[in-house]
Amino acid sequence: MNKKTFLLLITAISALGGLLFGYDTGVINGAQFYLSKYFELDATLKGWVVGSALLGCFVGAIVAGPMSIKFGRKWSLIISAILFSVSAWGSGLPEMLPETVTMLVVFRIIGGLGIGIASMNAPMYIAEIAPSNIRGKMVTYYQLAIVIGFFVVFLATYFIGNSLTEAQNLQFGWRRMFWSELVPSLLFLVLLFFVPKSPRWLAIKGEDSQALDILSKVHGEGEAQKELVEIKSSLKSDEPKVKVNYFSKAILAIIVIGTALSVLQQFTGINAVLYYGADIFEKALGFGKEDVLAQQILLAFVNLIFTFVAMYTVDKYGRKPLLYVGSIGMILGFLLLGVSLQQDAVGLISLIGVLIFIGSFALSMGPVVWVILSEMFPNKIRSVAMSVAVAAQWAANYLVSQTFPMVMESEANNSAPWNGSMPYFIFIAFILVIIFLTYKFIPETKGKSLEEIEAFWE
């Protein structure tokens, strides 16, 4: 097997963690329309059912750091695949389980644990094994997999929903939507046993010969030796008996910058659009219930196309230019949506605004944040720093998903001058913060080795 094929294969397998991330968080979108009626959920309970998995994501991301250090990236991903499978089975509430909202929430949290673990370990694993000149593209496969997961689950829920009557969907259609996740989750679990361990994790553990063997398959023997020397050099200051001081000014600054970027990815409002797309299309944009799932497929398709654009430009133009362009596009999209809502002129312009926002996010904050997070942290703190940044991202995700329906249905939002537009102008304010943060604090990492990026912070 040649170097390119080997790298693509292990990248594709590990990126399946992203597909399950997208599938698991997207399946609730199609299912909640029916299960909300089945369980007669009010706005607060609906937010809890949708957002409960994010609590699991938060905890999963926190434990992912220590887990990744102790067991490695590969075995952490295997554990996440098991959790995905258990969640997919249990969320459909088979006959042997109590049919309660509490039981559904328990299994959604279990799935969240899997997402939290995978969302930290998958992009980090890819970044640690990929050559620097194509690392951005390789890590972007993870975001592409997330988007494909959303797209596939929207197709699955669309066809499941449309193959059954409304009464059947209310009774068991939503269960089938959850069970459909068993196919990718079990595939992910089996294939993970065929990928190697991270060479940088092996080097940290002193397994230099194994690390060199894996690096040789990716880089060739000459480059592999050079890469291993750089890795070992970056680890020299991390003496076994000396613990890293995460609260030192230099290290804390790096973690805070990465965490801020990670949190702001959620404060763009992306998951408010993705999780509550059905409600937005029905209430804010005036589409009929029969069109809701079809509109979701359009949304997922735009997301997919612009993720491909990001994949083929992130190593050519760099990370920061994509963040600038995407941020401007997101602001434009939400301005079109927000102003059309304010003027009570909801229609094609509103839909175009949503699609411009989705495309701009997919071009920038979607993939680029994962690329930067997987690159920016020094070897000796990467697991813990990634864990903190990703956990904070899931906390922000939960905050947005829990509060968005409340803000949408609030009296202030539904009266003049907002007329339903308030959340989108709040999101615009946070996107402006992204532009400032990128300009002031985010380094350009294009074409640099992980060790060269580490030297930037010094």
N, C-alpha and C positions, 0 to 999 in steps of 0.2 A: 504494500500500500504506500503510495507516494505521500509527501509531506502535506500537500494541499488537501488531498482526500481525507487524510487522517484528521487534520485540523477541522475541516468542515463537518466530519462525522461526529466528533466529540462536542463541537459547538452546537450542532443541531440537537443532539441528545440532551445536553445540559439546558439548552434553551427551551426544551419542553416544559421546564419548570415555569417559564414565562407564559407558555400557552395555557397551563393549568391555572396560573395566576389570573389571566384574562378570562378563561372559561368559568372559573369558580366565582369571580366577582361579577361576571356578566350574566350568569344563569339566574341570579336572583332578580335581575331586571325583568326578564320574561315571566318568571314564575310568580313574582310578587303581585302582578296584576290579578292573578287568579287566587292565590293563597290568601291575599288580603281580604277578598270577599268570602272565601271559605271560612276563615277564622274571625271575620267581621272586625278587622283591625282599624283603629282610629289612626290619626296622623302620627301620634307619639309612638304607638306600638309598631306601626309600619316602619318608622325610622329605626326602632330598636331591632326589628327582625333583619332589616337591610344592613344596619350598622354593626350588629353583634359580631359578625365574622371579623370585622376590623379590630375588635378587641383582641381576638385570637391572633390576628396579624401583628398587633403591637407586642404581645407577649412572645410570639414566635420570633420576631426580630430581635428582641432582647436576649432570648436564650440562644439565638443563632450564633452570636459572637463566641461565647464560651464553648458551645458545641463544635463550632468550626475549628477552634484552636485545638480541642481535645481529640475529636474524631476525624477532622479534615472536611474539606468541601464536599467530596464525593459521598461519604456516609451521611453527612447532614442532608444532602439532597435525597438520599434513599429514605431517610426517616420522613422527610416532607412528602414523598410519594405515597408512603403508607398512610399518612394522615389524610391526604387528598382522597384516597380510596375509601377510607372509613367514613369520611364526611359525605361523600357522594351517595354512598349506600344509605346512611342514616338520615340524611336530609329529606329523603322521599318518604320517611316515616312508614316503613313496611309494617305488616300486620302484627309482628311480634313486639313492636314498640308502642308505648303510649302515644296517642294522637293528640299532642298538646303543643302549644306555641313554645313552651319551655324546652321540650325535647328537640324541636326544630332548631331552636337557638343554640342548644348544646352542640349539635352536630355542625352548625354553621361556624361556631367558635373553633371546633376541631379542624375544620377546613382552613380557617384563618391562621391557625398555628402553622399549618403546612405552607401557606402562602408567605407568612412572615419569614420562615426559615429559608424557603426557596428564593424569595426576593432579595435576600442578602447574599446567599451563597452562589446562586447561578451566575449573575454578572461578574462577581468577584473571581469565580473559577475561570470563566472565559477570559477575563482580563489577565489573569496570572499565567495563562498558557499560550496566549496569542502573541505573535510578533508585533513590535511597536508600530510598524508602518501600516498594518491593517487592523490594529486592535480596536479602533473606533468602530469600524464596520462589523467586526466580529461581535463586540458587545451589543451593537445595535440589533443583531439577530435576536437577542433576548427581548427587546422592545417589540420587534416584529412579531415574535411568537406571542407576546401578550395581545397584540392587536389581532393576530390571526385567531387567537382564542376567543376574543370578543366577537369576531366576525362569524366564526364557526358556531358559537353558542347562539348567536342571534338567528342564524339559519336553522339550527336545530330547534330552538323554541318556536320559531315561525312555523316550521313544518309540523311539529308536534301539535302546536296550537290550532293550526288550520286543518289538521286531519281529524280533529275531534269537534264535537258540538260544544257549546259553551257549558252545558251541564256536565259533560264529560271532563272538560278542562278544569272545572271547579272541583270535581270529585277526585280525578287521578291524573289529569294532564300535567299539572305542575310537578307531580311526583316523578313522572317520566323525564321531565326536564332535568331534574337533579340527578337521576340515575344515569342519564346519558354521559355524565362526566366520568363514569367508571371506565369507559373505553380508553380515553387518553391517560387517565391516572395509572391504570394497570400497565399500559404500554411504557410509560415513563419509568415505572418501578423496575420492569424487566430489563430495559435497555441500559439503565444506570450501572448495572453490574459489568458492563463491557467498556466503560470509560476509565482512563487512568486517574490516579490521584494528582492533585495540583503539584507541579514541580517546586513552586515556592513554599508550599506547606511542607513538602518533603525536606527541603533545604533547611527550613526552620527547625524541623525535628532531627536534623543531622543525617538524613538519609540521602547523602550527596550522590551516590552511585545511581539510585533509582531516579532522582531528579534529573541527572545528566542523561539517562536513557530516554526519558520522556521528552526532554528538551531537544535531544538529537532527532527524534521523530518529527518534531515540529520545525526546527530551525536548520537541521543538518549538523554534523559533528563539530565543525569549526566554530560556527556561531553559537552552538549550544555551550561549548566550553567557556566562551567569552561571557555569555549570559549568566552562567552559573557563578563565575568569578564576581560579576557585578552584584548578584543576589547576595553572595556570602559577604561581600564588602559592606553592603548596606545593613547587614545584620551584626556586624562586628561590635557596634556600640551597645547591642542588646545582650549583655552578659547574662548567662543563665541565672545567676544569683541576685541580679539587680532588677528589681521590678520597674516597669515604665511608670513614670509619674504623669498620669493623664491630666493632672491639674496644673502642670507647668504651663507658663504663659504661651510658649511656642506651640506645644501640642494641643492645648485647649483651643487656641485660635483656629488651628486647622479644623478641628472637630466642629467648632461653632459655625465656621463658614460652610462646611459641607452639610451640616444639619440644616442651616438656614435655607440653602438651595433646595434640599430635599423636601422640606416643609412647604416651600413656596410652589413646588410642583403641584401640590394638592390645592393650594389657595388660588390657583388659576381658575378653579371651578370645574376642572375636567370630569371629576367623578360625580359631581352633581348632575352634569349633562348625561354621563353614561349610566349611572344608577337609576336616575329618575327621568330618563329620556322619554319613556312612555307617558309619564305624567306631563312633561313639558310639551310634547307633541299634541297631547289631547287638550290640556287646559290653556297653556300659553299660546300655542300656535294654531289651535282650533281644528286639529285633525280629528276625524271620527275614530272610534275605537277600532274599527275594522282596518284602519290604515296604520295603526300605531306600530305593530311589529315590522311592517314593510318599511316604514320610515327609519326604524332602528337599523335595518340592514343597509340602507343608504348611508347612514351615519358611520357605521362600521366599515363600509367600503371606502369612504373618503379617508378614514383613519388609516386604513391599510395602504392605500396608494401613496399617501404622503410620508408614511414610515419608510417606504422603499426609497423615496427621494432623499430622506435623511441618511439612509444607509449608504447611498452612493455619493454623498457630498460631505459627510462628517470628517473623513480623512483627507479630502481634497481642499476644502475651504476652512476647516477647523471647527472647534466647538463654539467659541464665542460668537462668530458671525451668525451661526444658525440660531443661537439664543436671541440675538438682536432682531433678526428678521421675523422669527416666530412670535416674539413678544408683540411686535408692531401689528402682526396679523391677528393675534388673539384680541388685542384691543379693538381693532377695526371690526372684527366679527361681533363682539359683544356690544359695541356701539350701535351697529345696525339692528341687533335684536332689541337692545334696551330702548333706543329711540322709537322703534316701531311699536313697542309695547306702550310707551308713554303717550304716543300720538294716537293710540287705539287704531293702529293701521297694520295689524298682524296679518301676515300673508307670505308671499314669496320672498320679500326682502328679509323677513324674520328667519325663514329657513336658510337663505343664503348666508345670513349672519352666523347661524349655528354651524353650518358646514365650513365657513371660513375659519371660525374658531377651532373646530376639530382638526382641519388640515394644518393650521399653523401650529397647534400643539403637537401634532404628530411629526411635524418637521423639526421641532425644537425641544421643548421641555420634556416631552415623552421619552425619546431615546437619549438625548444629550445628557440629561441629568444622571441616568444610569451609567453612561460612559464616564462622565467626570467623577462620580462617586467611586467607581471601580478603579480609577486611576490615581486620584489625588492624594490618597493616604499612604504614608510610609509603610514599608513591609512590616515593621515590628508592631504597629498599632492598627493595621488594616482591618483585622477581624473585629476588634472592639469598636473602632471608629465607624465602620460600616454598620455595625449593629445599632449604634446610637442614632446615626443618621436615618436608617431605615425604620427604626422603631418610632422616631419622631414623625416620620412621614406617615406612618399608619395612624398615629394619634391624630395628626392633622386631617387625614382622610376620614377618620371616624367623626371628628368634630364637624366637618363639612357635611357629611352624609346625614348626620343626626339633626343638624340645625337647618339645613336647606329646606326641607318640607315645611318646617315651622315658620321660617321667614317667608316662604312663598305664600303660605296661607294666613299670614298675619294681617291685621286690619290696616296697619301703616303701609304695607306693600301693596295692598289692593285698593288703596284710595289715592286721590291726587296728592302730589304730582307724580308718584311712582307708577301707578297702574300696573303693578306686577314686575317692574324692571329693577327694583332695588338690589337683588342679589348680584345682578350682572355688573352694576356699577361698583359694588364692593369688590368684586373679582378684578375689575379693571385697575383699581387702586393697588392691589397686590401685584399685578403684572408690572406696573410702573416700578415697584420695589425690585422686581427681578432684574430689570434693565440696570438699575443703579448698582445692585450687588454684583452683577456680571462685570460691569465696567470697573468697579473699584477693587474687587477682591478675588475674582475667579481667574486662575492662570490658564493660558492657552497650552493644552497638552498634546496637540497634534504632533505625531511623528516622534515623540520622546519615549524612551524606555521608562518603566515604572521607577527605576532607580534614578534616572535623570530628573523626573518630576519630583522625586523626594528631595533632590538637591536644591530645587527651586525654593522650597520652604526654609532651607537653611540659610 
